[in-house]
Amino acid sequence: MDIIIVGLGAVGDAIMEELSHEGHNIVVVDIDSQKVEDAVNEYDVKGVIGNGASSDVLKEANVHSADLLIAATSDDELNILCCIISNKLGAKKTIARASKPEYLELFKADGDLGLNLMVNPQYEAAMEICRMLRFPSAIKVNEFSEGKVELVEFRVPKDSPLQGLSLKNLGKNFKAKVLICAAQRGGRPVIPTGDFVIAPEDRLFLTATQKNISAFFKQLGWNKPSKSVMVVGASTTAYYLCEALEELGIHVKLIERTREKCVAFSEKLKKTDVICGDGTDHEILIDEGITYTDAFVALGNMDEQNIIMSMFANSMGVPKVITKIDQLSYYDMLQKSGIYSAVSTKTSTADEIIRFVRLTESKESASVKRIFHIIDDSTEILEFEATESFARFDVPIQDLRLKKQLLVAGIIRDGELITPSGQDVIKLHDNVIIVTLEQGLASLGDILND
């Protein structure tokens, strides 16, 4: 695909790096000549120096022949204007990064604005945190089929009843219908068979309905629901998060040092307790009940402060601790300190845009519904619609000649999840979830080794 990326900040850089490695023809645009020069020298991309909302600059970037333009600067208005102008000049599709709540609402209401996708980094991060709080034992939670199926990543602790259990015996020991579809052991990805034996420190990925995941974790004694959450930092992400938690009936206490922000948040959030104080002061955290809260979320502006606050919350025995970090190199430090859940507004935005690009470039994009990459991008989880082109309907899965290192992880039929066994079959218009170590599956037929 011919792709133009406007803005070489952290988000633009992440998108450029990933998409250039995937072989797309990339043109980068930025007003900073040094950033453009560095990108051209390091990656296989072309560069244009200038304002991305200038028609002359966009024409120099060959916007008329672009399959996609991605406006990823830190300026919402510039991004939206850039997409509108690009759309008029012939770009086939456009994506805008926008953080302000009013633009997200306008995009949802209007459904056009000349944009194909509007990505709100703070909203995406807040929704990711909400999913983690639903399953406190989970490191990360993603959704398929509009929430009918969820993909949950969790770590197996040393004292877990899962230790030493083979997957073929999982159903005998636990009544909940869940499927372990992938694992990470010693940093390496595994597509497990029934003979796979669970070991301590494994990272497991399971697919199931929200109800069955809750039941599974409850049987493990892990899933005490979060009824109270302490949030530090009155950021835009915090606003979206508090608003969502209020709707779920979860009590929220927000701590913010800036009085003006405290006043603004207390006016907008009627059910959230807003405390004006320094969240990096451990005495304030103790006074405000950190030892009694079910979850702690650090959303300050500085990664280092978020890490320190999270480590303190973890040391005080808070059951669920979530940390916002934008320097991903800090993630290993967090894990070694016992904090496994982290979010990044920059990476969540880049991931959402890259997923859109992969869906758009698919040979049968109508059949690909969702794509996620896990385990350092080594493993793909895809949701396909079973269209007429699939040649093996009504054949038991055990009789399909599937490619190696590939698993059928779920079948959604008439809105209901089927946790597949070898006897289950795929029917026309099913949605099918596939886990594979092979990159680039474009249609459901690609799962076959024919």
Secondary structure, 3 states (H helix, E strand, C coil): CEEEEECCCHHHHHHHHHHHHCCCEEEEEECCHHHHHHHHHHCCEEEEECCCCCHHHHHHCCHHHCCEEEECCCCHHHHHHHHHHHHHHCCCEEEEECCCHHHHHHHHHHCCCCCCEEECHHHHHHHHHHHHHHCCCCCEEEEEHHHCEEEEEEECCCCCCCCCCEHHHHHHHCCCCCEEEEEEECCEEECCCCCCECCCCCEEEEEECHHHHHHHHHHHCCCCCCCEEEEECCCHHHHHHHHHHHHCCCEEEEEECCHHHHHHHHHHCCCCEEEECCCCCHHHHHHCCCCCCCEEEECCCCHHHHHHHHHHHHHCCCCEEEEECCCHHHHHHHHHCCCCEEECHHHHHHHHHHHHHHHHHCCCCCCEEEEEEECCCCEEEEEEECCCCCCCCCCCHHHCCECCCEEEEEEEECCEEECCCCCCCCCCCCEEEEEECCCCCCCHHHHECC
